[in-house]
Amino acid sequence: MIHTLLHTLEHTITDSIKLLPFLFIAYLIMEYIEHKISDKSKEKIKKSGKFGPAIGSLLGIFPQCGFSVAATNFYAARIITLGTLIAVYLSTSDEMLPILISRAVPINIIITILAIKFAIGMIYGFIIDFIINIKNKNKQSENKIVDICEEEHCHCEKGIFKSALKHTINIFIYIFILTFVINFVIEIVGEDTLKGFMQGASIFEPVVASLIGLIPNCASSVIITELYLSEIISFGSLIAGLLVNAGTGILMLFRINKNVKENIKIVVLLFTLGAVTGIVMNLIGITL
């Protein structure tokens, strides 16, 4: 057992250290984008009107810190529709993008994943708005809108370098722990046995992935993405988990939207859309 632990630790350290420069560069670029286009994006989503689901889903796929939180604030103030909110939630993927970039995943695969999430978010958003016919109400005060950077104390105002470094360290810790757990399980159980078990229960994979994705923490997107890159879960399960991964937007929803029953319904809707989509993708054999 000691030998297995040391062997696993050795591989985990080697694999994780290689990711550090790529993670930092990815976050540095993301912080730059956030500071340059964040305010413009928020203004566009506020003025989106009936095209909200399309605009929200498109803006959601870009790596913007706290965009799902901003959309949650807009929904709580009834500036945007439920369809637009769901579109943003479905297209947002927290830490998926930097993980894929740091793992040197081919750009065409990354673009395909982003395109799938954009399309699914937009389509579901339009369907939701059409069915329940939610209409925007008069614009309310913006003083409820909270910046996620303030919530997480990432000190973005001190410069993108420090903010990117903090994000890199935080995610590196998650990756290190998760990689160690995955490697250890694979060492004990055996890669073929583990893959066989997951494939045998493939119908339930998207459900489990969606439950993980609902965790309002960046760790959930890290877990889902790493499991897929380790070939432990299917592509459908990856999409299912990432679709529901709205990050801290869910926490903000319960914090500022006083209708608890409505919040629960939104979470259940989000989970259902993600799980069902993943199951359908697995059943029809969509892979990447």
C-alpha positions, -999 to +999 in steps of 0.1 A: +000+000+000+029+024+009+045+016-024+012+023-043+008+057-024+043+068-032+040+057-068+008+076-072+022+106-055+052+106-078+030+105-109+006+131-095+034+156-088+049+151-123+016+155-140+005+185-120+037+205-121+036+204-159+002+222-159+013+252-139+027+275-167-002+267-189-028+274-162-012+307-154-010+318-190-046+308-195-058+327-164-037+357-173-054+359-207-088+353-191-083+381-166-073+404-194-104+396-214-126+400-182-112+435-176-116+445-212-151+432-221-169+425-189-188+458-186-197+457-223-210+422-220-232+431-190-247+460-209-254+438-239-272+411-218-293+438-201-305+452-235-309+418-251-347+417-250-363+388-269-329+377-282-317+373-246-311+335-248-289+338-279-269+367-265-267+352-230-255+318-243-229+334-265-215+357-238-216+328-213-191+307-232-164+334-229-141+331-198-156+360-178-152+359-140-186+361-124-208+364-155-233+339-142-235+360-110-242+391-130-269+373-150-284+361-117-286+397-104-303+408-136-328+380-133-336+388-097-342+424-108-363+410-137-341+427-162-337+395-182-360+365-186-357+330-171-348+317-206-318+340-207-307+331-172-308+294-181-290+300-213-262+317-194-261+289-168-259+262-194-232+278-215-210+288-186-183+262-176-162+277-148-128+261-150-134+238-180-116+260-205-083+266-187-082+228-178-086+219-215-060+244-226-035+233-200-040+197-210-031+207-246-065+194-259-068+201-297-084+235-304-110+219-327-122+198-298-123+228-274-143+249-300-167+220-306-174+217-268-180+254-266-202+254-297-223+225-283-228+243-250-237+276-268-262+258-290-278+239-262-280+270-240-296+291-267-321+265-278-333+256-243-334+293-234-357+301-263-379+271-256-383+281-219-392+317-228-417+305-254-434+280-231-438+301-200-438+334-218-418+353-192-416+390-200-390+415-188-402+440-162-392+476-158-356+482-151-347+483-114-318+497-095-285+481-102-272+484-066-280+447-060-254+435-086-224+420-068-190+414-084-179+378-080-143+390-076-154+409-045-172+378-032-142+356-037-117+382-025-095+376-055-083+413-054-087+418-092-084+456-086-047+450-077-039+438-112-045+409-135-011+393-126-019+388-089-055+377-097-043+352-123-017+339-099-043+334-071-067+316-095-038+294-108-028+284-073-064+276-062-071+255-092-037+238-091-046+226-056-079+212-068-062+195-098-034+180-076-058+165-051-082+152-078-054+138-099-040+120-069-074+105-060-080+094-096-045+079-100-048+061-067-082+046-076-069+035-109-039+020-093-060+000-068-090-009-089-073-011-123-079+011-153-097-016-173-120-026-144-129+011-137-136+018-173-157-013-176-178-004-146-184+032-158-193+020-193-217-006-178-235+021-159-233+046-187-271+054-185-265+068-150-233+086-157-249+119-169-271+119-138-241+116-115-221+142-136-250+166-134-252+162-096-214+170-094-219+199-118-244+215-094-218+219-067-214+257-066-176+256-066-149+256-093-139+221-081-169+205-098-159+216-133-124+205-125-136+171-114-158+166-145-132+177-170-104+157-154-126+125-153-134+130-190-097+136-199-088+104-179-114+086-201-134+075-171-167+092-181-182+096-215-185+127-237-223+128-229-215+128-192-190+156-197-215+178-214-242+169-188-220+180-159-207+211-176-242+222-187-254+225-151-221+239-138-232+275-133-206+280-105-214+305-078-243+318-099-265+293-080-253+305-046-261+341-057-296+330-069-305+318-034-289+348-018-306+376-037-338+361-052-362+359-023-385+333-038-370+301-025-395+278-043-387+295-076-350+290-070-354+253-063-375+250-095-347+267-114-321+243-100-342+213-107-348+225-143-311+231-148-303+196-135-330+180-156-318+197-188-282+187-182-289+150-172-314+144-200-292+160-226-262+138-215-283+106-215-296+113-250-261+121-263-249+088-249-278+068-262-273+081-298-236+076-295-223+112-298-187+113-289-156+134-294 
